[in-house]
Amino acid sequence: MLSSRIQKIKPSATLAINAKAIELIKQGKDILKFGTGEPDFDTPQNIKDAAKRAIDQGFTKYTAATGIPELKEAVIQKLKRDNHIEAKTENVLITNGGKQALFNLFMTLLNPGDEVLIPSPYWVSYSDIVAVCEGSSKFIDTRSNHFKLTAKMVEEAITPTSKILILNSPSNPTGMMIEKEELEKIAEIALKNNLYLISDEVYEYFCYDGKTHFSIGSLPELSELVFTVNAVSKTYAMTGWRVGYIVGPEIIIKKMGYLQSHSTSNPCSIAQKAALEALTGPQDSIQIMAREFLKRRNFVFEAMNQIPGFQLQKPEGAFYAFPDISGCFNGQMRNSFDFTEFLLEKAGVAVVPWGAFGEPGKNHIRFSYATSMQDIEEGIERIKSIL
Ligand SMILES: Cc1ncc(COP(=O)(O)O)c(C=O)c1O
């Protein structure tokens, strides 16, 4: 009855634990949630006001399927200013969140069996989107270098059917980054092997300890091979508004636009106006969030390493801690899933188990610190008290 394509998608490993958390909350239990991948901040007022204005001015109809020209122009200016990427309107597609940018791209580039190289641990959706687009995921185990991808790892993983490599720095779920020098070496490999690169930069502004994000799309020699994916979702606390964008070679962006025109059409007209204000209005909300995440990162790093059985390497960016919790395993609690269930039932603490992030993360859980400091302090106390 079902297509073979859809049967390749697995239910999200986070769903089971989330469903259980919701069930417990319904029963009146006090559950602290550290599973979500979104800032706990409100969308800034100037952005909300822009959306209200759009409604009042009747900007409520279809727009160009690929996005409004002024938003594309704002993306171009932002890329020039912050990422040193040169782009023209023809290189930009506005999408329904970063996720649709990735989906459109895989649909446009992949033939059955084409290989996508995914550094692992990885964000759960990559491999499922590849599967539904009939590509084949090949995971690159990054454990040997503290979850930081190296050019050597890419070189060793590449095969004649490798078509795309995904880069995600800072990373969800590990919080680790790939340094500029390593990215430059990866760029050489991509050029030599005609490998497309997808640089998923949704956490670009959340980098700590003086580390700076480098956009591989700024290397001019790669202009026919790199796609830079981003969204207003995390940067401006706008996860629900669903606006993202992708920038890359004109001919492929154009085909992605055709696909979008026959599927979702334009991203919401009102949300596009809000995203325009986000990119062109005051930018101070980003620094406010980044400073707060840094404070929380520092606290979580110290506090988690004092929990018996926990080992947390310092996250360099994003807003996730990815501790190794194998020191807590025993006869009854044999893996990350058991541990996650135990935390939820005994401590009322919801985190994400490794299953969402690939085999190399199997001794880990993901704990999002995009929650209030008060909840974080209490959550960690509760974990300590049951171990
Ligand atoms: C690494 C990564 N890329 C892309 C996305 C998608 O973001 P959006 O909500 O804009 O679709 C997420 C969201 O969690 C993410 O973590």
PDBQT file of the ligand as one rigid body, heavy atoms in Angstrom, charges set to zero:
ROOT
HETATM    1  C1  LIG A 401      21.352  21.486  12.387  1.00  0.00    +0.000 C 
HETATM    2  C2  LIG A 401      19.993  21.957  12.024  1.00  0.00    +0.000 A 
HETATM    3  N1  LIG A 401      19.747  22.295  10.748  1.00  0.00    +0.000 NA
HETATM    4  C3  LIG A 401      18.542  22.723  10.366  1.00  0.00    +0.000 A 
HETATM    5  C4  LIG A 401      17.505  22.823  11.260  1.00  0.00    +0.000 A 
HETATM    6  C5  LIG A 401      16.167  23.247  10.733  1.00  0.00    +0.000 C 
HETATM    7  O1  LIG A 401      15.748  24.446  11.162  1.00  0.00    +0.000 OA
HETATM    8  P1  LIG A 401      14.332  25.050  10.752  1.00  0.00    +0.000 P 
HETATM    9  O2  LIG A 401      13.524  25.063  11.988  1.00  0.00    +0.000 OA
HETATM   10  O3  LIG A 401      14.633  26.398  10.215  1.00  0.00    +0.000 OA
HETATM   11  O4  LIG A 401      13.733  24.164   9.700  1.00  0.00    +0.000 OA
HETATM   12  C6  LIG A 401      17.706  22.465  12.595  1.00  0.00    +0.000 A 
HETATM   13  C7  LIG A 401      16.606  22.509  13.574  1.00  0.00    +0.000 C 
HETATM   14  O5  LIG A 401      16.627  21.929  14.623  1.00  0.00    +0.000 OA
HETATM   15  C8  LIG A 401      18.991  22.036  12.998  1.00  0.00    +0.000 A 
HETATM   16  O6  LIG A 401      19.269  21.705  14.268  1.00  0.00    +0.000 OA
ENDROOT
TORSDOF 0
